[in-house]
Amino acid sequence: MSVIKNQVHSLYTQVKSTEIKTEHVVVAIVQETPLVFSRITGLFRRRGFHLKSLTIGACEQSGYSRMTIVIDGTKTDTEQVIKQLYKVIEVIKVSDISFDQTVQRELALVKIYATKASRSEIMQIVDIFRGNIVDVGHDSLMVEITGDSSKVDSFLDLIRGFGIKELARTGLTAMNRGASGQVN
């Protein structure tokens, strides 16, 4: 977390305001159209917003998709992102769920260098993290790990010593807990 300080000077006063830069999770329901993803990513690019993660996929309503956007910025930055998203015609609903009770998950596929000597140790680490071995090669293992971002990061830190041959992370997807937390 970092702190951003803004100073406003006038002839009579000096006002200091402090905003904390944190990670915010925004969920948007959008119509499924061929250009919606391009429009939204273009909006972020033009405005210079820093996105940590952007995932999009089908939701419970036919013809609509759910986007989960992780923004590294201040509360003001997040409010600006939400205002800009509402300007895109295909955007139906946008919610900042950063401070709600949520379930957050990320998926990673990791191809790890594995010799006969190191396979059993890698398999033990995979079991501890409740991961799955989804492919076995002569010199590698492919592992699927699912959980919150800190769990995925911890797993990667432990297996980095064996050597990561290839890595693919999905980015965060999140949903409010309980019936009252629906976005749409």
N, C-alpha and C positions, 0 to 999 in steps of 0.2 A: 504494500500500500504506500503510495506517495502522496504528498500534500502539494497542492497548487495554490499559490498565494496571488491574489489580484489586488493591486493598489489603485485607488481612484484619488486623484489629486484635484483640489479646487483652491480658490483663493482663501477660503476660510477653514476648510476641514481636510483631514486625511482619514479615509475610511479603509479599513482592512477587512477583507473577507477571505475565508479559507474554505476550500472544497477538497474533500478527500477523493482521491482517484482509486476506484475499486473495480471489481468485476461485476457486471450487471448482466442478468439473463432476461431477454425479451423474447416473447412468443408471439408470432403473427399467424393468422389464418388468412390464406390467399386463394383466389380462384386459380384453378389449373389452366393456364394459357401458355402458349409456346414462348412468349417473351417475358413473363413475369419475373423469372429468375434474373434475366439479363437487366431488366429495368431496376430491380432492387439492388443488385451488385453495382450497377452503374451509379446509382444514387449514393451509395457508400463511398465509391471511388471519388466522385465529384466533390463530395463534402469533406473528404479526408478523415472519415471516422476509422478508428482502429478496431478491427474485428479480430477477436481471438478465435472464434469458431462460428461457423454457419452451417446448419444442417437443414435439409428440407425433405419431406416425405409425405406420403398419403396420411390422411386423418380419417376420422369416423364418418365424415360427410362426403358423399360422392361428388366429385367435381372440385374439391378443395384440397389444399395441401397445408401442412403445418410447418412453419419455419421456427427454428430455435436459433437465436442470435446471441452470442456472448460478446459483450462490448467491454473493453478496458478503458474506463473513463470516469468522469465525475457524474453526479446525478444530473447536472445540467446537460452534459453530453447525451445521456440516456433519454432525457426528455426531448432533446432536439431530434434524436434518431426516431423516436415515436412520432413526432410531428411530421417528419419527412416521409415516414412510411405511409401515413394516412393520406399523403398527396398522391400516392400511386393508386390508380383506379381499381386494380385487382385486389388490393388489400382490404379485407373485411373487418378484422379486429386485431388490435395490438395490445399486449399487456406486459408490463414489467413485473416479473415474478421473482425478482431478486430477494425480496424479503418475505416471501410467502413460504409456507410449509411445502416443500417440493421433493420429488424423487428425481435425481439426476444420474444419468448413465452415459458412458462412453464405451465404445468397442475398439479394440486394437487387434490387428493381426500382425504377429511378429515372427519373422523367419530368423532363427538363431543358429549359428554355427554349432554343430554338435558332433563330437567324436564319440567313439564307443565308450571311452572312459568318462566323458562328461554327460552322456545322455541320462543316466540315472539321477544325477544331481539336478539337472534341469527339470526332469520329470517331477522330482520332489518339490521344487519351487513352484512349478505349475499347479500341483495339487494343493499346496498351501494357499495359493491365491484363487483356488477354485476355477482355474482355467481349463481349457480343453486343448489337447494336441489334435490338430485337424489334418496334418500331413507330415509324413516322415520321408526324408530323403537319405541318401548315403552319407551326406555330410551336414545335414541340417534337420531341424524340427520346426514346423509351423504351429504357433500357439495362438489361440483365441482367448483374449482376456476381456472381461466385461465388468464394469463397476464405475464408481465415481472417479473423477480425474486423478485424485490423489492416490487411489489404489493402482490405477494404470501406471502412474509415474513411479510409484514404489516398486512395482514389478519390473519396469524397465531399468531402474537403477540396479536391482539385484542381478539381472541377467546380462547387463551391459558387459560385464567381465568375460563372458563367453564369446561375445561378438555378435552384434546384430547385423544380419545380412540384408534384411529388408524390413521396413516398418510402414504400416498404414493405420492411421487413427481416424475414426469417423467424426470426431467433434462431439460436443455435448448435445444431448437431447434431454428435455426436462418436462415435467408435468406436475401440476399442483396435486397435493394429496386430498382425498375426500371428494364428496359430491359438490361441495360449495366452490371448488377451485376451478371450474370450467372456464376456459378462455373464451369460447364462443358462446 
